[in-house]
Amino acid sequence: CSIDILEVISSFAWISRFVSMAVSDCSKRGNMKAKCAADISNLVAAVANGPAAGIATVSDCTDHPEPAYEMLHEPTAR
């Protein structure tokens, strides 16, 4: 569940970044505030994605996964 939440936050932050860059790129002289918003959104996305990748790596790369731990982090896996 925590992995999914962090990935959703990361996805929305990247959407924000892409929209901000579109605003900047489509204006005639560029838009520094939109570029700043894109940079901040990119930082938020990366900060949210890092722990999600770490948690997923710990649960996916273990030699002998504990069934209770797997069900806690990936309830749809059977």
PyMOL Python script that loads the backbone (N, CA, C, O; Angstrom):
from pymol import cmd

cmd.read_pdbstr("""\
ATOM      1  N   CYS A   1       0.821  -1.190   0.000  1.00  0.00           N
ATOM      2  CA  CYS A   1       0.000   0.000   0.000  1.00  0.00           C
ATOM      3  C   CYS A   1       0.868   1.258   0.000  1.00  0.00           C
ATOM      4  O   CYS A   1       0.581   2.212  -0.723  1.00  0.00           O
ATOM      5  N   SER A   2       1.923   1.261   0.804  1.00  0.00           N
ATOM      6  CA  SER A   2       2.786   2.444   0.857  1.00  0.00           C
ATOM      7  C   SER A   2       3.486   2.683  -0.480  1.00  0.00           C
ATOM      8  O   SER A   2       3.691   3.828  -0.884  1.00  0.00           O
ATOM      9  N   ILE A   3       3.849   1.601  -1.158  1.00  0.00           N
ATOM     10  CA  ILE A   3       4.484   1.745  -2.471  1.00  0.00           C
ATOM     11  C   ILE A   3       3.512   2.417  -3.438  1.00  0.00           C
ATOM     12  O   ILE A   3       3.891   3.335  -4.165  1.00  0.00           O
ATOM     13  N   ASP A   4       2.274   1.966  -3.447  1.00  0.00           N
ATOM     14  CA  ASP A   4       1.274   2.537  -4.352  1.00  0.00           C
ATOM     15  C   ASP A   4       1.023   4.006  -4.065  1.00  0.00           C
ATOM     16  O   ASP A   4       0.913   4.809  -4.991  1.00  0.00           O
ATOM     17  N   ILE A   5       0.932   4.363  -2.799  1.00  0.00           N
ATOM     18  CA  ILE A   5       0.693   5.761  -2.430  1.00  0.00           C
ATOM     19  C   ILE A   5       1.842   6.650  -2.899  1.00  0.00           C
ATOM     20  O   ILE A   5       1.616   7.719  -3.466  1.00  0.00           O
ATOM     21  N   LEU A   6       3.078   6.203  -2.657  1.00  0.00           N
ATOM     22  CA  LEU A   6       4.235   6.985  -3.089  1.00  0.00           C
ATOM     23  C   LEU A   6       4.303   7.092  -4.607  1.00  0.00           C
ATOM     24  O   LEU A   6       4.678   8.139  -5.135  1.00  0.00           O
ATOM     25  N   GLU A   7       3.949   6.038  -5.305  1.00  0.00           N
ATOM     26  CA  GLU A   7       3.951   6.072  -6.770  1.00  0.00           C
ATOM     27  C   GLU A   7       2.880   7.014  -7.313  1.00  0.00           C
ATOM     28  O   GLU A   7       3.106   7.690  -8.317  1.00  0.00           O
ATOM     29  N   VAL A   8       1.719   7.066  -6.665  1.00  0.00           N
ATOM     30  CA  VAL A   8       0.659   7.994  -7.093  1.00  0.00           C
ATOM     31  C   VAL A   8       1.111   9.437  -6.890  1.00  0.00           C
ATOM     32  O   VAL A   8       0.914  10.282  -7.762  1.00  0.00           O
ATOM     33  N   ILE A   9       1.714   9.714  -5.741  1.00  0.00           N
ATOM     34  CA  ILE A   9       2.235  11.067  -5.487  1.00  0.00           C
ATOM     35  C   ILE A   9       3.268  11.431  -6.545  1.00  0.00           C
ATOM     36  O   ILE A   9       3.246  12.531  -7.097  1.00  0.00           O
ATOM     37  N   SER A  10       4.167  10.503  -6.817  1.00  0.00           N
ATOM     38  CA  SER A  10       5.202  10.724  -7.825  1.00  0.00           C
ATOM     39  C   SER A  10       4.590  10.978  -9.203  1.00  0.00           C
ATOM     40  O   SER A  10       5.034  11.871  -9.924  1.00  0.00           O
ATOM     41  N   SER A  11       3.588  10.205  -9.565  1.00  0.00           N
ATOM     42  CA  SER A  11       2.945  10.364 -10.877  1.00  0.00           C
ATOM     43  C   SER A  11       2.281  11.728 -11.021  1.00  0.00           C
ATOM     44  O   SER A  11       2.415  12.383 -12.054  1.00  0.00           O
ATOM     45  N   PHE A  12       1.566  12.153  -9.984  1.00  0.00           N
ATOM     46  CA  PHE A  12       0.922  13.469 -10.049  1.00  0.00           C
ATOM     47  C   PHE A  12       1.952  14.592 -10.116  1.00  0.00           C
ATOM     48  O   PHE A  12       1.739  15.594 -10.799  1.00  0.00           O
ATOM     49  N   ALA A  13       3.064  14.426  -9.412  1.00  0.00           N
ATOM     50  CA  ALA A  13       4.117  15.445  -9.466  1.00  0.00           C
ATOM     51  C   ALA A  13       4.716  15.517 -10.865  1.00  0.00           C
ATOM     52  O   ALA A  13       5.002  16.610 -11.355  1.00  0.00           O
ATOM     53  N   TRP A  14       4.914  14.364 -11.521  1.00  0.00           N
ATOM     54  CA  TRP A  14       5.438  14.392 -12.881  1.00  0.00           C
ATOM     55  C   TRP A  14       4.419  14.978 -13.860  1.00  0.00           C
ATOM     56  O   TRP A  14       4.805  15.663 -14.807  1.00  0.00           O
ATOM     57  N   ILE A  15       3.149  14.725 -13.651  1.00  0.00           N
ATOM     58  CA  ILE A  15       2.121  15.368 -14.487  1.00  0.00           C
ATOM     59  C   ILE A  15       2.224  16.879 -14.339  1.00  0.00           C
ATOM     60  O   ILE A  15       2.164  17.613 -15.325  1.00  0.00           O
ATOM     61  N   SER A  16       2.380  17.337 -13.104  1.00  0.00           N
ATOM     62  CA  SER A  16       2.532  18.763 -12.844  1.00  0.00           C
ATOM     63  C   SER A  16       3.754  19.320 -13.570  1.00  0.00           C
ATOM     64  O   SER A  16       3.708  20.417 -14.127  1.00  0.00           O
ATOM     65  N   ARG A  17       4.843  18.555 -13.560  1.00  0.00           N
ATOM     66  CA  ARG A  17       6.060  18.987 -14.242  1.00  0.00           C
ATOM     67  C   ARG A  17       5.823  19.114 -15.746  1.00  0.00           C
ATOM     68  O   ARG A  17       6.214  20.109 -16.356  1.00  0.00           O
ATOM     69  N   PHE A  18       5.192  18.118 -16.335  1.00  0.00           N
ATOM     70  CA  PHE A  18       4.971  18.151 -17.779  1.00  0.00           C
ATOM     71  C   PHE A  18       4.054  19.300 -18.179  1.00  0.00           C
ATOM     72  O   PHE A  18       4.277  19.946 -19.203  1.00  0.00           O
ATOM     73  N   VAL A  19       3.031  19.558 -17.383  1.00  0.00           N
ATOM     74  CA  VAL A  19       2.131  20.675 -17.673  1.00  0.00           C
ATOM     75  C   VAL A  19       2.880  22.006 -17.540  1.00  0.00           C
ATOM     76  O   VAL A  19       2.722  22.895 -18.377  1.00  0.00           O
ATOM     77  N   SER A  20       3.681  22.137 -16.506  1.00  0.00           N
ATOM     78  CA  SER A  20       4.462  23.366 -16.311  1.00  0.00           C
ATOM     79  C   SER A  20       5.434  23.590 -17.467  1.00  0.00           C
ATOM     80  O   SER A  20       5.585  24.718 -17.938  1.00  0.00           O
ATOM     81  N   MET A  21       6.089  22.535 -17.923  1.00  0.00           N
ATOM     82  CA  MET A  21       7.016  22.685 -19.039  1.00  0.00           C
ATOM     83  C   MET A  21       6.273  23.016 -20.337  1.00  0.00           C
ATOM     84  O   MET A  21       6.790  23.756 -21.174  1.00  0.00           O
ATOM     85  N   ALA A  22       5.073  22.476 -20.505  1.00  0.00           N
ATOM     86  CA  ALA A  22       4.282  22.811 -21.682  1.00  0.00           C
ATOM     87  C   ALA A  22       3.920  24.288 -21.667  1.00  0.00           C
ATOM     88  O   ALA A  22       3.964  24.952 -22.702  1.00  0.00           O
ATOM     89  N   VAL A  23       3.564  24.801 -20.496  1.00  0.00           N
ATOM     90  CA  VAL A  23       3.240  26.229 -20.380  1.00  0.00           C
ATOM     91  C   VAL A  23       4.458  27.068 -20.746  1.00  0.00           C
ATOM     92  O   VAL A  23       4.341  28.053 -21.475  1.00  0.00           O
ATOM     93  N   SER A  24       5.610  26.683 -20.246  1.00  0.00           N
ATOM     94  CA  SER A  24       6.831  27.438 -20.542  1.00  0.00           C
ATOM     95  C   SER A  24       7.223  27.317 -22.010  1.00  0.00           C
ATOM     96  O   SER A  24       7.562  28.314 -22.647  1.00  0.00           O
ATOM     97  N   ASP A  25       7.181  26.109 -22.545  1.00  0.00           N
ATOM     98  CA  ASP A  25       7.617  25.891 -23.918  1.00  0.00           C
ATOM     99  C   ASP A  25       6.677  26.520 -24.944  1.00  0.00           C
ATOM    100  O   ASP A  25       7.115  26.901 -26.029  1.00  0.00           O
ATOM    101  N   CYS A  26       5.406  26.632 -24.616  1.00  0.00           N
ATOM    102  CA  CYS A  26       4.442  27.151 -25.577  1.00  0.00           C
ATOM    103  C   CYS A  26       4.297  28.671 -25.537  1.00  0.00           C
ATOM    104  O   CYS A  26       3.628  29.254 -26.391  1.00  0.00           O
ATOM    105  N   SER A  27       4.914  29.305 -24.562  1.00  0.00           N
ATOM    106  CA  SER A  27       4.854  30.770 -24.547  1.00  0.00           C
ATOM    107  C   SER A  27       5.988  31.316 -25.415  1.00  0.00           C
ATOM    108  O   SER A  27       7.005  30.650 -25.607  1.00  0.00           O
ATOM    109  N   LYS A  28       5.810  32.511 -25.931  1.00  0.00           N
ATOM    110  CA  LYS A  28       6.759  33.058 -26.898  1.00  0.00           C
ATOM    111  C   LYS A  28       8.138  33.315 -26.295  1.00  0.00           C
ATOM    112  O   LYS A  28       9.150  33.059 -26.947  1.00  0.00           O
ATOM    113  N   ARG A  29       8.194  33.812 -25.071  1.00  0.00           N
ATOM    114  CA  ARG A  29       9.482  34.133 -24.468  1.00  0.00           C
ATOM    115  C   ARG A  29       9.839  33.206 -23.320  1.00  0.00           C
ATOM    116  O   ARG A  29      10.793  33.474 -22.590  1.00  0.00           O
ATOM    117  N   GLY A  30       9.108  32.142 -23.148  1.00  0.00           N
ATOM    118  CA  GLY A  30       9.358  31.258 -22.008  1.00  0.00           C
ATOM    119  C   GLY A  30       8.704  31.823 -20.762  1.00  0.00           C
ATOM    120  O   GLY A  30       8.279  32.978 -20.750  1.00  0.00           O
ATOM    121  N   ASN A  31       8.624  31.050 -19.755  1.00  0.00           N
ATOM    122  CA  ASN A  31       7.979  31.475 -18.515  1.00  0.00           C
ATOM    123  C   ASN A  31       8.804  30.926 -17.358  1.00  0.00           C
ATOM    124  O   ASN A  31       8.767  29.728 -17.078  1.00  0.00           O
ATOM    125  N   MET A  32       9.537  31.790 -16.698  1.00  0.00           N
ATOM    126  CA  MET A  32      10.447  31.360 -15.634  1.00  0.00           C
ATOM    127  C   MET A  32       9.689  30.770 -14.442  1.00  0.00           C
ATOM    128  O   MET A  32      10.184  29.841 -13.803  1.00  0.00           O
ATOM    129  N   LYS A  33       8.511  31.287 -14.136  1.00  0.00           N
ATOM    130  CA  LYS A  33       7.736  30.726 -13.026  1.00  0.00           C
ATOM    131  C   LYS A  33       7.285  29.307 -13.340  1.00  0.00           C
ATOM    132  O   LYS A  33       7.259  28.448 -12.459  1.00  0.00           O
ATOM    133  N   ALA A  34       6.929  29.064 -14.599  1.00  0.00           N
ATOM    134  CA  ALA A  34       6.539  27.708 -14.999  1.00  0.00           C
ATOM    135  C   ALA A  34       7.738  26.770 -14.944  1.00  0.00           C
ATOM    136  O   ALA A  34       7.601  25.612 -14.549  1.00  0.00           O
ATOM    137  N   LYS A  35       8.913  27.260 -15.338  1.00  0.00           N
ATOM    138  CA  LYS A  35      10.123  26.438 -15.255  1.00  0.00           C
ATOM    139  C   LYS A  35      10.469  26.122 -13.796  1.00  0.00           C
ATOM    140  O   LYS A  35      10.883  25.008 -13.477  1.00  0.00           O
ATOM    141  N   CYS A  36      10.297  27.099 -12.929  1.00  0.00           N
ATOM    142  CA  CYS A  36      10.538  26.886 -11.498  1.00  0.00           C
ATOM    143  C   CYS A  36       9.555  25.852 -10.948  1.00  0.00           C
ATOM    144  O   CYS A  36       9.944  24.969 -10.184  1.00  0.00           O
ATOM    145  N   ALA A  37       8.298  25.961 -11.332  1.00  0.00           N
ATOM    146  CA  ALA A  37       7.288  24.990 -10.894  1.00  0.00           C
ATOM    147  C   ALA A  37       7.627  23.595 -11.402  1.00  0.00           C
ATOM    148  O   ALA A  37       7.427  22.607 -10.695  1.00  0.00           O
ATOM    149  N   ALA A  38       8.139  23.513 -12.626  1.00  0.00           N
ATOM    150  CA  ALA A  38       8.527  22.217 -13.189  1.00  0.00           C
ATOM    151  C   ALA A  38       9.683  21.610 -12.403  1.00  0.00           C
ATOM    152  O   ALA A  38       9.702  20.405 -12.152  1.00  0.00           O
ATOM    153  N   ASP A  39      10.645  22.441 -12.016  1.00  0.00           N
ATOM    154  CA  ASP A  39      11.784  21.944 -11.237  1.00  0.00           C
ATOM    155  C   ASP A  39      11.340  21.436  -9.868  1.00  0.00           C
ATOM    156  O   ASP A  39      11.785  20.379  -9.421  1.00  0.00           O
ATOM    157  N   ILE A  40      10.475  22.177  -9.212  1.00  0.00           N
ATOM    158  CA  ILE A  40       9.974  21.765  -7.903  1.00  0.00           C
ATOM    159  C   ILE A  40       9.156  20.483  -8.016  1.00  0.00           C
ATOM    160  O   ILE A  40       9.279  19.584  -7.184  1.00  0.00           O
ATOM    161  N   SER A  41       8.324  20.407  -9.046  1.00  0.00           N
ATOM    162  CA  SER A  41       7.521  19.195  -9.252  1.00  0.00           C
ATOM    163  C   SER A  41       8.398  17.985  -9.526  1.00  0.00           C
ATOM    164  O   SER A  41       8.113  16.886  -9.051  1.00  0.00           O
ATOM    165  N   ASN A  42       9.456  18.183 -10.284  1.00  0.00           N
ATOM    166  CA  ASN A  42      10.384  17.098 -10.566  1.00  0.00           C
ATOM    167  C   ASN A  42      11.068  16.622  -9.285  1.00  0.00           C
ATOM    168  O   ASN A  42      11.254  15.422  -9.087  1.00  0.00           O
ATOM    169  N   LEU A  43      11.440  17.556  -8.422  1.00  0.00           N
ATOM    170  CA  LEU A  43      12.054  17.204  -7.142  1.00  0.00           C
ATOM    171  C   LEU A  43      11.088  16.413  -6.271  1.00  0.00           C
ATOM    172  O   LEU A  43      11.476  15.406  -5.679  1.00  0.00           O
ATOM    173  N   VAL A  44       9.841  16.850  -6.185  1.00  0.00           N
ATOM    174  CA  VAL A  44       8.831  16.136  -5.394  1.00  0.00           C
ATOM    175  C   VAL A  44       8.630  14.722  -5.945  1.00  0.00           C
ATOM    176  O   VAL A  44       8.532  13.762  -5.179  1.00  0.00           O
ATOM    177  N   ALA A  45       8.570  14.597  -7.262  1.00  0.00           N
ATOM    178  CA  ALA A  45       8.381  13.281  -7.883  1.00  0.00           C
ATOM    179  C   ALA A  45       9.544  12.354  -7.570  1.00  0.00           C
ATOM    180  O   ALA A  45       9.342  11.182  -7.251  1.00  0.00           O
ATOM    181  N   ALA A  46      10.752  12.875  -7.660  1.00  0.00           N
ATOM    182  CA  ALA A  46      11.930  12.047  -7.397  1.00  0.00           C
ATOM    183  C   ALA A  46      12.011  11.644  -5.929  1.00  0.00           C
ATOM    184  O   ALA A  46      12.361  10.507  -5.615  1.00  0.00           O
ATOM    185  N   VAL A  47      11.690  12.567  -5.035  1.00  0.00           N
ATOM    186  CA  VAL A  47      11.734  12.262  -3.598  1.00  0.00           C
ATOM    187  C   VAL A  47      10.674  11.227  -3.231  1.00  0.00           C
ATOM    188  O   VAL A  47      10.913  10.388  -2.362  1.00  0.00           O
ATOM    189  N   ALA A  48       9.523  11.271  -3.867  1.00  0.00           N
ATOM    190  CA  ALA A  48       8.479  10.279  -3.596  1.00  0.00           C
ATOM    191  C   ALA A  48       8.814   8.932  -4.222  1.00  0.00           C
ATOM    192  O   ALA A  48       8.496   7.886  -3.655  1.00  0.00           O
ATOM    193  N   ASN A  49       9.455   8.951  -5.386  1.00  0.00           N
ATOM    194  CA  ASN A  49       9.743   7.711  -6.090  1.00  0.00           C
ATOM    195  C   ASN A  49      10.894   6.934  -5.460  1.00  0.00           C
ATOM    196  O   ASN A  49      10.902   5.704  -5.509  1.00  0.00           O
ATOM    197  N   GLY A  50      11.860   7.623  -4.873  1.00  0.00           N
ATOM    198  CA  GLY A  50      13.020   6.956  -4.273  1.00  0.00           C
ATOM    199  C   GLY A  50      12.649   5.943  -3.200  1.00  0.00           C
ATOM    200  O   GLY A  50      13.032   4.778  -3.307  1.00  0.00           O
ATOM    201  N   PRO A  51      11.918   6.350  -2.170  1.00  0.00           N
ATOM    202  CA  PRO A  51      11.521   5.387  -1.140  1.00  0.00           C
ATOM    203  C   PRO A  51      10.629   4.261  -1.682  1.00  0.00           C
ATOM    204  O   PRO A  51      10.719   3.124  -1.220  1.00  0.00           O
ATOM    205  N   ALA A  52       9.778   4.571  -2.651  1.00  0.00           N
ATOM    206  CA  ALA A  52       8.931   3.525  -3.242  1.00  0.00           C
ATOM    207  C   ALA A  52       9.798   2.456  -3.895  1.00  0.00           C
ATOM    208  O   ALA A  52       9.534   1.262  -3.752  1.00  0.00           O
ATOM    209  N   ALA A  53      10.824   2.885  -4.608  1.00  0.00           N
ATOM    210  CA  ALA A  53      11.732   1.929  -5.248  1.00  0.00           C
ATOM    211  C   ALA A  53      12.493   1.123  -4.201  1.00  0.00           C
ATOM    212  O   ALA A  53      12.707  -0.077  -4.374  1.00  0.00           O
ATOM    213  N   GLY A  54      12.900   1.776  -3.118  1.00  0.00           N
ATOM    214  CA  GLY A  54      13.600   1.066  -2.050  1.00  0.00           C
ATOM    215  C   GLY A  54      12.736   0.025  -1.370  1.00  0.00           C
ATOM    216  O   GLY A  54      13.184  -1.097  -1.134  1.00  0.00           O
ATOM    217  N   ILE A  55      11.514   0.381  -1.056  1.00  0.00           N
ATOM    218  CA  ILE A  55      10.589  -0.562  -0.413  1.00  0.00           C
ATOM    219  C   ILE A  55      10.293  -1.728  -1.349  1.00  0.00           C
ATOM    220  O   ILE A  55      10.263  -2.882  -0.921  1.00  0.00           O
ATOM    221  N   ALA A  56      10.076  -1.427  -2.615  1.00  0.00           N
ATOM    222  CA  ALA A  56       9.792  -2.489  -3.588  1.00  0.00           C
ATOM    223  C   ALA A  56      10.996  -3.411  -3.754  1.00  0.00           C
ATOM    224  O   ALA A  56      10.835  -4.626  -3.875  1.00  0.00           O
ATOM    225  N   THR A  57      12.198  -2.844  -3.759  1.00  0.00           N
ATOM    226  CA  THR A  57      13.405  -3.653  -3.901  1.00  0.00           C
ATOM    227  C   THR A  57      13.571  -4.599  -2.727  1.00  0.00           C
ATOM    228  O   THR A  57      13.902  -5.770  -2.911  1.00  0.00           O
ATOM    229  N   VAL A  58      13.344  -4.097  -1.518  1.00  0.00           N
ATOM    230  CA  VAL A  58      13.475  -4.936  -0.329  1.00  0.00           C
ATOM    231  C   VAL A  58      12.495  -6.102  -0.382  1.00  0.00           C
ATOM    232  O   VAL A  58      12.859  -7.236  -0.071  1.00  0.00           O
ATOM    233  N   SER A  59      11.250  -5.828  -0.775  1.00  0.00           N
ATOM    234  CA  SER A  59      10.258  -6.905  -0.788  1.00  0.00           C
ATOM    235  C   SER A  59      10.417  -7.836  -1.989  1.00  0.00           C
ATOM    236  O   SER A  59      10.099  -9.022  -1.892  1.00  0.00           O
ATOM    237  N   ASP A  60      10.902  -7.320  -3.117  1.00  0.00           N
ATOM    238  CA  ASP A  60      10.987  -8.143  -4.324  1.00  0.00           C
ATOM    239  C   ASP A  60      12.289  -8.929  -4.444  1.00  0.00           C
ATOM    240  O   ASP A  60      12.325  -9.945  -5.139  1.00  0.00           O
ATOM    241  N   CYS A  61      13.339  -8.494  -3.797  1.00  0.00           N
ATOM    242  CA  CYS A  61      14.658  -9.102  -3.993  1.00  0.00           C
ATOM    243  C   CYS A  61      15.102 -10.011  -2.852  1.00  0.00           C
ATOM    244  O   CYS A  61      16.249 -10.457  -2.838  1.00  0.00           O
ATOM    245  N   THR A  62      14.246 -10.289  -1.924  1.00  0.00           N
ATOM    246  CA  THR A  62      14.606 -11.175  -0.834  1.00  0.00           C
ATOM    247  C   THR A  62      14.616 -12.627  -1.323  1.00  0.00           C
ATOM    248  O   THR A  62      13.814 -13.009  -2.176  1.00  0.00           O
ATOM    249  N   ASP A  63      15.528 -13.424  -0.776  1.00  0.00           N
ATOM    250  CA  ASP A  63      15.626 -14.830  -1.192  1.00  0.00           C
ATOM    251  C   ASP A  63      14.418 -15.648  -0.759  1.00  0.00           C
ATOM    252  O   ASP A  63      13.913 -16.474  -1.519  1.00  0.00           O
ATOM    253  N   HIS A  64      13.962 -15.415   0.456  1.00  0.00           N
ATOM    254  CA  HIS A  64      12.841 -16.178   1.003  1.00  0.00           C
ATOM    255  C   HIS A  64      11.813 -15.200   1.557  1.00  0.00           C
ATOM    256  O   HIS A  64      11.825 -14.895   2.750  1.00  0.00           O
ATOM    257  N   PRO A  65      10.926 -14.707   0.700  1.00  0.00           N
ATOM    258  CA  PRO A  65       9.955 -13.717   1.181  1.00  0.00           C
ATOM    259  C   PRO A  65       9.027 -14.292   2.242  1.00  0.00           C
ATOM    260  O   PRO A  65       8.573 -15.432   2.146  1.00  0.00           O
ATOM    261  N   GLU A  66       8.763 -13.493   3.233  1.00  0.00           N
ATOM    262  CA  GLU A  66       7.834 -13.881   4.290  1.00  0.00           C
ATOM    263  C   GLU A  66       6.417 -13.646   3.764  1.00  0.00           C
ATOM    264  O   GLU A  66       6.099 -12.527   3.363  1.00  0.00           O
ATOM    265  N   PRO A  67       5.565 -14.664   3.756  1.00  0.00           N
ATOM    266  CA  PRO A  67       4.212 -14.507   3.177  1.00  0.00           C
ATOM    267  C   PRO A  67       3.408 -13.366   3.800  1.00  0.00           C
ATOM    268  O   PRO A  67       2.694 -12.663   3.085  1.00  0.00           O
ATOM    269  N   ALA A  68       3.509 -13.170   5.102  1.00  0.00           N
ATOM    270  CA  ALA A  68       2.746 -12.091   5.749  1.00  0.00           C
ATOM    271  C   ALA A  68       3.229 -10.727   5.259  1.00  0.00           C
ATOM    272  O   ALA A  68       2.419  -9.824   5.050  1.00  0.00           O
ATOM    273  N   TYR A  69       4.533 -10.571   5.075  1.00  0.00           N
ATOM    274  CA  TYR A  69       5.094  -9.310   4.590  1.00  0.00           C
ATOM    275  C   TYR A  69       4.647  -9.051   3.152  1.00  0.00           C
ATOM    276  O   TYR A  69       4.290  -7.927   2.797  1.00  0.00           O
ATOM    277  N   GLU A  70       4.669 -10.094   2.334  1.00  0.00           N
ATOM    278  CA  GLU A  70       4.241  -9.951   0.942  1.00  0.00           C
ATOM    279  C   GLU A  70       2.769  -9.544   0.862  1.00  0.00           C
ATOM    280  O   GLU A  70       2.411  -8.679   0.063  1.00  0.00           O
ATOM    281  N   MET A  71       1.931 -10.147   1.665  1.00  0.00           N
ATOM    282  CA  MET A  71       0.505  -9.811   1.648  1.00  0.00           C
ATOM    283  C   MET A  71       0.260  -8.399   2.156  1.00  0.00           C
ATOM    284  O   MET A  71      -0.690  -7.742   1.731  1.00  0.00           O
ATOM    285  N   LEU A  72       1.116  -7.926   3.066  1.00  0.00           N
ATOM    286  CA  LEU A  72       0.975  -6.573   3.588  1.00  0.00           C
ATOM    287  C   LEU A  72       1.313  -5.538   2.515  1.00  0.00           C
ATOM    288  O   LEU A  72       0.625  -4.525   2.391  1.00  0.00           O
ATOM    289  N   HIS A  73       2.365  -5.788   1.744  1.00  0.00           N
ATOM    290  CA  HIS A  73       2.828  -4.809   0.761  1.00  0.00           C
ATOM    291  C   HIS A  73       2.254  -5.037  -0.625  1.00  0.00           C
ATOM    292  O   HIS A  73       2.184  -4.096  -1.416  1.00  0.00           O
ATOM    293  N   GLU A  74       1.844  -6.251  -0.941  1.00  0.00           N
ATOM    294  CA  GLU A  74       1.245  -6.537  -2.236  1.00  0.00           C
ATOM    295  C   GLU A  74       0.051  -7.473  -2.038  1.00  0.00           C
ATOM    296  O   GLU A  74       0.143  -8.672  -2.302  1.00  0.00           O
ATOM    297  N   PRO A  75      -1.076  -6.912  -1.569  1.00  0.00           N
ATOM    298  CA  PRO A  75      -2.221  -7.768  -1.231  1.00  0.00           C
ATOM    299  C   PRO A  75      -2.836  -8.501  -2.417  1.00  0.00           C
ATOM    300  O   PRO A  75      -3.549  -9.487  -2.227  1.00  0.00           O
ATOM    301  N   THR A  76      -2.573  -8.041  -3.632  1.00  0.00           N
ATOM    302  CA  THR A  76      -3.150  -8.710  -4.798  1.00  0.00           C
ATOM    303  C   THR A  76      -2.307  -9.886  -5.273  1.00  0.00           C
ATOM    304  O   THR A  76      -2.773 -10.701  -6.068  1.00  0.00           O
ATOM    305  N   ALA A  77      -1.066  -9.980  -4.790  1.00  0.00           N
ATOM    306  CA  ALA A  77      -0.180 -11.080  -5.203  1.00  0.00           C
ATOM    307  C   ALA A  77      -0.625 -12.366  -4.491  1.00  0.00           C
ATOM    308  O   ALA A  77      -0.814 -12.378  -3.275  1.00  0.00           O
ATOM    309  N   ARG A  78      -0.785 -13.427  -5.254  1.00  0.00           N
ATOM    310  CA  ARG A  78      -1.190 -14.709  -4.660  1.00  0.00           C
ATOM    311  C   ARG A  78      -0.339 -15.810  -5.168  1.00  0.00           C
ATOM    312  O   ARG A  78      -0.527 -16.964  -4.783  1.00  0.00           O
TER     313      ARG A  78
END
""", "prot")
cmd.dss("prot")
cmd.show_as("cartoon", "prot")
cmd.util.cbc("prot")
cmd.orient("prot")
